[in-house]
Amino acid sequence: MSVTLREQMGRVRAMLNPADSSDAKLSGEVRSGQVRLDNDAPFQAYPPPSLGKPDSGGREPSPEELALELGLRFVPRVEEGWLDLSLVRGLPIAYLKQNLVLPVKGESGCLLVLVGDPLRVEVMDELRLILTDGGADGRPKAELNFAMAPAEVILEAINQTFAQADSRADQIIQDLGVEEDDDRLLSELERGGSEDLLDETSNAPVIKLVNHILAQAVKSRASDIHVEPFKNELLVRFRLDGVLHNILHLPKRLQAPVASRIKIMAKLNIAEKRLPQDGRIEVRIGNRQVDLRVSSLPTAFGERVVMRLLEKNARLLSLEELGMGPDHHAEMRRLTQLSHGIILVTGPTGSGKTTTLYAALSSINSPDKNILTIEDPIEYQLDGIGQMQVNTKIDLTFAKGLRSMVRQDPDVILVGEIRDRETAEIAIQASLTGHLVFSTLHTNDAPSAVTRLIDIGIEPFLVSSAVRTIIAQRLVRVLCPACKREDTPTAKELREMGLCEDAAPVVHRAVGCSECMQTGYRGRTSIYEFMRLTESLQDLVVRNSDANQIRKLALSEGMCTLRQDGIRRVLNGVTTLDEVMRVTLL
């Protein structure tokens, strides 16, 4: 007679843990295909207590060996097409994570249950009852196959499944009903509050809708979420790789509940709709920690809400990963080794200035250097670096913070932005007294940064003495590697790139596919313009020359403009000429 799965498990349990070889009783409760989760149970993965215990020879059995002993298949990864939303209906995500189990659609459409600890017989019995209960929750009666998988594989698959399950916007809007009572919608907003949005079990449709918007934004790699009221609708847009895209067109009646839910999450005053408000939301979506900076603004058609997404555990780029050409990279390395002076990075908001400065600081961060920063806000925390945040409510400005920082014996100082004369004067004074100072300005190109400093009241001789190099930068979208195609440039494009018409370079075009949401682009990279203040440029600055004269001299000395650097990236197949033309000036 064949040995049953339960008997096999009992044999292995006895082998690995002789003190506890009895079968466990069912710990869950099955009601109409639903698992009832103990409210006191922690929302975390159940640690497999029986795995990893040494055998009689002192060696720990591997998961593959345990699966083999049980007669179970071992699955190292979840294959494409296995995740099925219908199979998790009625199974709370917390239950699946606690017990490390997930039903998936295996090969040939068979029902396969992935388990992290196959010795937990009671959990497998629960799932057998639920998933083969002759149509409970609308599921057809099915034969089950169990397979063992690593815990991290199961957790990631659970997150991927619930990122889509029961939260599609069209279904949520239908759940709200055409004649939904506004008072009831607003009264539901205080419910919920799970740390992980994917764990959220609230049935309130507005909470589901907002969670869906946030989860989709993170999944899409959006940098900003716009919730914008108009006369007849509520529009949700995502900024993807620097460009806004329409995502959802919601009914006008959802305007107040959606805005109120976001304000509750950001701990803002939901009763105040006449004044702008700023707040912050910290959420976890799967294994991703996200910080959202929230801004509400009253408009003619109601409150407009914009959220900036900052992923806390995002990996910071190194200097080598910024996309600089060899000359620019060598110049950046030289600048970071200077003992004093100011290095300015200039460009509009969202052009990657902070990323460049963080990469520069990380490259010189060592125990023998004292590095301090003052920022508004602190976007990412850097190990080994002292970071201060501006707080205007208590009158802690860039100028006041910088004045105190120079008394902290710093070697390197980062000033998030030079906004006024006082901040500029202190930064210049610090650079002239033996400190290396990094900072930013909002100008269109490198030569304009000189005139900006002079315009805010800095003497030209101080600018020429303190500033070492000015770096202008922009972000261009990177062609999607999955769908980009080679092409021959037109005669017009050759002229725009400064090439003769008999040249035959290869360029690439944006196409669009599911990998890039049909945009043709995936991710962004930087293009740069480095202007080193040589002796001739310093002399010109002292004479208070304008930006055009400074640019002409810099070009004559070999400065590579933003557009020229962008064309280099076009010829390397990184981006398109349209992208470079969009973000650069002549």
C-alpha positions in Angstrom: 0.0 0.0 0.0 1.3 3.4 -0.9 2.5 5.8 1.8 0.2 8.9 2.1 1.6 12.4 2.1 0.6 12.8 5.8 2.6 9.7 6.7 5.6 10.9 4.7 5.5 14.2 6.6 5.2 12.4 9.9 8.2 10.3 9.1 10.3 13.4 8.1 9.1 15.3 11.2 10.2 12.5 13.4 13.5 12.3 11.7 14.2 16.1 12.0 12.5 16.7 15.4 11.9 13.5 17.4 10.5 15.5 20.3 7.5 16.7 18.2 6.5 14.0 15.8 2.7 14.2 16.3 0.5 15.8 13.6 -0.8 19.2 14.5 -4.5 19.9 14.7 -6.2 22.2 12.3 -5.6 25.8 13.6 -7.8 27.7 11.1 -11.4 27.8 10.6 -13.0 27.2 7.2 -16.4 28.8 6.5 -17.8 28.8 3.0 -14.3 28.8 1.5 -13.1 31.7 3.7 -10.1 31.5 6.1 -10.7 33.5 9.2 -7.5 35.1 10.4 -6.8 35.6 14.1 -6.8 39.3 14.7 -4.0 39.0 17.1 -1.7 37.2 14.7 1.2 39.3 13.5 1.3 40.1 9.8 4.6 38.5 9.1 5.8 35.3 7.4 5.6 32.2 9.6 9.1 31.0 10.4 9.5 27.4 9.3 10.6 25.9 12.7 11.3 22.4 11.4 13.6 23.4 8.6 17.3 23.6 8.8 17.7 21.3 11.8 20.8 19.1 11.5 20.4 15.3 10.9 22.2 12.7 13.0 25.4 13.4 11.2 25.2 17.1 12.1 24.5 18.3 8.6 21.5 20.5 7.9 19.2 19.1 5.2 18.7 21.4 2.3 15.2 22.4 1.1 15.7 20.3 -2.0 16.6 17.3 0.1 13.6 17.8 2.4 11.3 18.0 -0.7 12.8 14.9 -2.1 12.3 13.0 1.2 8.7 14.1 1.2 8.2 13.1 -2.4 7.4 16.8 -3.2 8.5 18.7 -6.2 11.0 21.6 -5.5 10.2 24.9 -7.3 13.2 27.3 -7.3 11.2 30.1 -8.9 7.7 31.0 -10.1 7.3 30.7 -13.9 5.6 33.2 -16.1 1.8 32.7 -16.2 1.5 30.8 -12.9 0.0 33.7 -10.9 -3.8 33.6 -11.0 -5.9 36.2 -9.2 -8.9 33.9 -9.0 -7.0 31.4 -6.9 -6.4 33.8 -4.0 -10.0 35.0 -3.7 -11.1 34.6 0.0 -7.5 34.0 1.1 -6.2 37.1 3.0 -2.7 38.1 2.1 -1.7 38.0 5.8 -2.8 34.4 6.0 -0.7 33.5 3.0 2.4 35.3 4.3 2.1 33.9 7.8 1.9 30.4 6.5 4.2 30.8 3.5 1.7 29.2 1.0 0.3 30.3 -2.4 -2.0 28.6 -4.9 -0.8 29.1 -8.4 -1.7 27.7 -11.9 1.0 25.2 -12.7 1.8 23.6 -16.0 -1.2 22.6 -18.2 -3.5 24.6 -15.9 -3.2 22.3 -13.0 -3.7 23.7 -9.5 -0.4 23.9 -7.6 0.1 25.0 -4.1 3.6 26.4 -3.2 4.5 25.8 0.5 7.5 27.1 2.4 7.3 24.6 5.2 5.7 21.3 4.0 5.7 19.9 7.6 2.9 22.2 8.6 0.2 19.6 7.7 -2.6 21.6 9.3 -2.2 24.5 6.8 -2.1 22.1 3.9 -5.3 20.5 5.1 -7.0 23.9 5.3 -6.0 24.7 1.8 -7.1 21.3 0.6 -10.6 21.9 2.1 -10.9 25.4 0.7 -9.5 24.9 -2.8 -11.4 21.6 -3.5 -14.6 22.5 -1.8 -16.8 21.8 -4.8 -17.2 25.4 -5.9 -16.7 27.5 -2.7 -16.1 31.1 -3.7 -16.8 30.2 -7.3 -13.8 27.9 -7.6 -14.3 24.7 -9.5 -13.5 21.5 -7.7 -9.9 20.7 -8.4 -7.2 18.2 -7.6 -4.3 19.7 -5.6 -0.6 19.2 -6.2 1.8 20.6 -3.6 5.3 21.8 -4.2 8.0 23.2 -2.0 9.5 26.6 -2.8 12.0 29.0 -1.0 10.3 31.5 1.4 11.5 34.5 -0.5 10.1 33.2 -3.7 6.7 32.7 -2.2 6.7 36.1 -0.5 7.6 37.8 -3.7 4.9 35.9 -5.7 2.3 36.8 -3.0 3.2 40.5 -3.4 3.0 40.3 -7.2 -0.4 38.6 -7.0 -2.0 41.0 -4.5 -0.6 44.0 -6.4 -3.3 43.3 -8.9 -5.9 41.2 -7.0 -9.2 42.7 -6.1 -7.9 46.3 -6.7 -8.4 47.0 -10.3 -9.8 50.5 -10.7 -12.7 49.7 -12.9 -14.0 47.1 -10.5 -13.5 49.4 -7.5 -15.5 52.2 -9.2 -18.3 49.7 -9.9 -18.3 48.7 -6.3 -18.8 52.4 -5.3 -22.1 52.4 -7.1 -23.7 55.2 -9.2 -25.7 56.6 -6.3 -23.2 56.1 -3.5 -23.9 58.2 -0.4 -21.1 60.8 0.0 -21.5 60.9 3.7 -20.9 57.1 4.0 -17.9 57.3 1.7 -16.3 60.0 3.9 -17.1 58.0 7.1 -15.2 55.0 5.8 -12.0 56.9 5.3 -10.7 56.5 8.8 -10.7 52.7 8.5 -7.7 50.8 7.4 -4.1 51.7 8.1 -2.1 48.6 7.4 1.6 49.3 7.1 1.8 47.3 3.9 -0.8 48.6 1.4 -1.0 45.1 -0.1 -2.0 43.7 3.4 -4.9 46.2 3.6 -8.1 44.3 4.3 -10.5 47.2 4.4 -13.6 46.8 2.2 -14.1 50.6 1.9 -13.9 51.2 -1.9 -12.3 54.6 -1.6 -9.4 53.2 0.5 -9.0 50.4 -2.1 -9.0 53.0 -4.9 -6.3 55.1 -3.2 -4.2 52.1 -2.4 -4.5 50.9 -6.0 -3.3 54.3 -7.3 -0.3 54.2 -4.9 0.6 50.6 -5.7 0.3 51.2 -9.5 2.5 54.3 -9.3 5.3 52.4 -7.5 5.0 49.4 -9.9 5.2 51.8 -12.9 8.3 53.6 -11.4 6.4 56.9 -11.4 8.1 59.9 -9.8 4.9 61.9 -9.1 1.2 61.3 -8.8 -1.2 64.0 -9.8 -4.8 63.9 -8.6 -6.5 66.8 -10.5 -10.1 67.9 -10.3 -11.8 69.3 -13.4 -15.4 70.4 -14.2 -16.8 66.9 -15.0 -14.1 64.5 -13.8 -11.2 63.7 -11.5 -8.1 62.9 -13.5 -5.2 60.8 -12.1 -1.8 61.3 -13.9 1.6 59.7 -13.3 4.9 61.3 -14.2 6.9 58.5 -15.9 10.5 59.2 -16.8 9.8 62.9 -16.7 6.6 63.0 -18.8 3.0 63.1 -17.5 0.6 60.4 -18.6 -3.2 60.1 -18.1 -3.8 57.0 -16.0 -7.4 57.2 -14.6 -10.5 59.2 -15.4 -12.7 59.0 -12.3 -16.2 60.3 -11.6 -16.4 63.8 -10.3 -18.2 62.6 -7.1 -15.1 60.8 -6.0 -13.1 64.0 -5.8 -13.8 64.8 -2.1 -13.4 61.2 -0.8 -10.1 60.6 -2.7 -8.6 63.9 -1.6 -9.7 63.4 2.0 -8.3 59.8 2.1 -4.9 61.1 0.9 -5.0 63.9 3.5 -5.8 61.5 6.3 -2.9 59.3 5.3 -0.6 62.5 5.3 -2.1 63.6 8.6 -3.4 66.9 7.1 -6.5 68.8 8.2 -9.3 67.4 6.0 -11.7 70.2 7.0 -9.3 72.9 5.6 -9.9 73.1 1.9 -9.2 76.8 1.4 -5.4 76.8 2.1 -2.5 74.8 0.6 -1.2 72.1 2.9 2.0 70.0 2.8 2.4 66.6 4.4 4.1 63.2 4.2 3.1 59.6 3.9 5.3 56.6 4.7 4.0 53.3 3.2 5.3 49.9 2.4 4.2 48.2 -0.8 5.4 44.7 -0.8 9.1 44.8 0.0 9.4 48.5 -1.1 9.5 51.3 1.4 8.2 54.5 -0.1 8.1 58.1 1.2 5.5 60.3 -0.4 5.7 64.1 -0.1 2.1 65.4 -0.4 1.0 68.8 -1.5 -2.6 69.9 -1.7 -3.7 73.1 -3.5 -7.2 74.7 -3.7 -8.3 75.3 -7.3 -11.5 76.5 -9.0 -12.8 72.9 -9.3 -11.6 71.6 -5.9 -8.5 70.4 -4.2 -5.6 69.3 -6.4 -3.2 66.8 -4.8 0.3 66.0 -6.0 2.5 63.4 -4.4 6.3 63.0 -5.0 7.5 59.4 -4.6 10.8 58.7 -3.0 11.8 55.1 -2.6 13.7 54.8 0.7 15.7 51.6 -0.1 16.5 52.7 -3.7 20.1 52.1 -4.6 22.1 55.4 -5.1 24.1 55.6 -8.3 27.8 55.8 -8.3 29.8 58.3 -10.5 30.4 55.5 -13.0 26.7 54.9 -13.4 25.7 58.5 -14.1 26.3 58.2 -17.8 29.1 60.7 -18.1 31.5 60.5 -21.0 35.2 59.7 -20.3 36.2 63.4 -20.2 33.4 64.4 -17.9 34.0 61.5 -15.6 37.7 62.3 -15.3 36.8 66.0 -14.6 34.3 65.0 -11.9 36.9 62.8 -10.3 39.4 65.7 -10.3 36.8 68.0 -8.7 36.0 65.6 -5.8 39.7 65.6 -4.9 40.0 69.4 -4.5 40.6 70.7 -1.0 38.6 73.9 -1.4 36.4 75.8 -3.7 32.8 75.7 -4.9 31.4 73.2 -7.4 27.9 74.2 -8.7 25.4 71.9 -10.3 22.7 73.8 -12.2 19.5 72.8 -13.9 15.7 73.0 -13.5 13.8 71.1 -10.8 13.8 67.4 -11.5 16.9 67.4 -13.6 18.9 65.0 -11.4 21.1 67.5 -9.6 20.7 65.7 -6.2 21.6 62.3 -7.7 24.8 63.8 -9.1 25.8 65.4 -5.9 25.0 62.3 -3.8 27.2 60.3 -6.2 30.0 62.8 -5.8 29.8 62.7 -2.0 29.6 58.9 -1.9 32.8 58.7 -4.0 34.8 60.6 -1.4 33.0 59.4 1.8 35.7 57.9 4.0 36.7 57.8 7.7 39.2 60.6 7.2 36.7 63.1 5.9 34.0 65.0 7.8 31.1 65.6 5.3 28.1 67.7 6.3 25.0 68.6 4.3 22.0 70.9 4.6 19.0 70.0 2.5 15.4 70.8 1.9 14.3 68.1 2.2 16.7 65.2 2.9 15.8 62.9 0.0 18.0 60.0 0.9 20.0 59.2 4.0 23.7 58.6 3.4 25.7 56.5 5.8 28.7 58.2 7.4 27.5 61.7 6.4 25.9 64.3 8.7 22.7 65.6 7.2 20.6 68.6 8.4 17.2 69.5 7.1 15.9 73.1 6.7 13.0 73.9 8.9 11.5 77.3 8.2 8.9 76.9 11.0 11.7 77.4 13.5 13.6 79.8 11.3 16.3 77.2 10.4 17.2 78.4 6.9 20.0 77.4 4.6 22.0 80.4 5.7 21.6 79.8 9.4 22.3 76.1 9.1 25.3 76.7 6.9 26.7 79.3 9.4 26.6 76.7 12.2 28.0 73.9 10.0 31.3 75.7 9.3 31.9 75.5 13.1 31.7 71.7 13.0 35.2 71.3 11.4 33.9 70.0 8.0 36.1 69.0 5.1 33.2 68.9 2.6 29.9 70.8 2.7 26.8 70.2 0.6 24.3 73.1 0.4 21.1 71.8 -1.1 20.4 75.1 -3.0 21.7 78.7 -3.0 18.5 80.7 -2.9 19.6 84.1 -1.6 22.6 86.4 -1.1 23.2 85.4 2.5 23.5 81.7 1.7 25.8 82.5 -1.3 28.1 84.7 0.8 28.5 82.1 3.5 29.1 79.3 1.0 31.8 81.4 -0.8 33.4 82.4 2.5 33.5 78.7 3.5 35.1 77.7 0.2 37.8 80.4 0.6 38.7 79.2 4.0 39.6 75.6 3.2 36.3 73.8 2.6 35.1 72.0 -0.5 31.5 73.1 -1.1 28.9 71.5 -3.4 25.7 73.3 -4.2 23.0 73.9 -6.8 21.4 76.7 -8.7 18.3 76.9 -11.0 19.7 78.2 -14.3 19.4 76.9 -17.9 23.1 76.4 -18.5 26.5 76.7 -16.9 27.4 80.2 -18.0 24.1 81.6 -16.7 25.1 80.4 -13.2 27.8 83.0 -13.0 25.5 85.9 -13.8 22.9 84.5 -11.4 25.4 84.8 -8.5 26.3 88.3 -9.5 22.6 89.3 -9.9 21.9 88.2 -6.3 24.6 90.5 -5.0 27.9 88.5 -5.0 30.9 90.5 -6.1 32.4 89.3 -9.4 35.9 88.9 -8.0 34.5 86.6 -5.3 32.7 84.4 -7.9 35.9 84.1 -10.0 38.0 83.2 -6.9 35.7 80.7 -5.3 33.9 78.8 -8.1 35.9 76.0 -9.6 33.5 74.4 -12.1 29.9 74.7 -13.0 28.0 71.6 -14.2 24.7 72.0 -16.1 22.6 68.8 -16.5 19.4 67.4 -17.9 17.6 64.1 -17.8 16.7 62.3 -21.1 14.6 59.2 -21.4 16.5 56.0 -22.2 15.2 53.8 -25.1 13.5 50.6 -24.0 16.0 47.8 -24.7 13.1 45.4 -25.4 11.6 47.3 -28.3 14.0 49.9 -29.7 14.8 49.5 -33.4 17.7 50.7 -35.5 17.2 53.3 -38.2 19.0 55.7 -40.5 18.7 59.4 -39.6 17.0 61.8 -42.0 18.9 64.6 -43.6 17.2 67.0 -41.2 18.4 65.0 -38.2 21.9 64.8 -39.6 21.9 68.7 -39.8 20.6 69.0 -36.2 23.4 66.7 -35.0 26.0 68.7 -36.9 26.9 65.8 -39.2 27.4 66.0 -43.0 24.7 64.4 -45.1 26.9 61.7 -46.5 27.6 60.4 -42.9 25.9 57.1 -42.2 25.5 56.8 -38.4 23.0 54.3 -36.9 20.4 55.8 -34.6 17.5 54.1 -32.7 13.8 54.8 -32.6 11.3 54.5 -29.8 8.7 51.8 -30.6 6.7 50.9 -27.4 5.8 47.5 -25.8 4.4 46.1 -22.6 7.8 46.5 -20.9 7.7 50.3 -21.2 3.9 50.9 -21.1 4.0 51.6 -24.8 6.1 54.7 -24.4 9.3 53.4 -26.1 11.4 54.5 -23.1 12.3 52.9 -19.8 14.3 54.9 -17.3 16.4 58.1 -17.6 20.0 59.1 -17.8 21.9 62.4 -17.6 23.6 64.6 -20.1 26.1 67.2 -18.9 27.8 70.5 -19.6 31.0 71.2 -17.7 32.4 74.7 -17.6 35.7 75.0 -15.7 36.6 78.5 -14.7 40.0 78.8 -16.4 42.2 81.9 -15.9 40.8 83.6 -19.0 37.2 82.9 -17.8 38.0 84.2 -14.4 39.3 87.4 -15.9 36.1 87.7 -18.0 33.9 87.2 -14.9 35.8 89.9 -13.0 34.9 92.4 -15.8 31.2 91.5 -15.1 30.6 90.1 -18.6 27.2 88.6 -19.4 26.3 85.0 -20.0 26.6 85.1 -23.8 30.2 86.4 -23.7 31.1 83.8 -21.1 29.6 81.0 -23.2 31.5 82.1 -26.3 34.8 82.0 -24.5 34.0 78.7 -22.9 33.1 77.2 -26.2 36.3 78.5 -27.8 38.2 76.7 -25.0 36.5 73.4 -25.8 33.4 73.2 -23.5 31.0 70.5 -24.6 27.4 71.7 -24.5 24.4 69.9 -23.2 23.2 69.3 -26.8 26.5 68.0 -27.9 26.7 65.5 -25.0 23.1 64.5 -25.8 24.0 63.8 -29.4 26.8 61.5 -28.1 24.2 59.5 -26.3 22.0 59.4 -29.4 24.9 58.0 -31.5 25.5 55.4 -28.7 22.0 54.2 -29.0 21.0 55.3 -25.5 18.3 57.9 -26.4 16.7 59.6 -29.4 17.4 63.0 -31.0 13.8 64.0 -30.2 14.5 63.6 -26.5 17.7 65.6 -26.6 16.0 68.4 -28.6 13.2 68.4 -26.0 15.4 69.2 -23.0 18.3 71.3 -24.4 18.8 74.8 -25.7 21.0 75.8 -28.6 
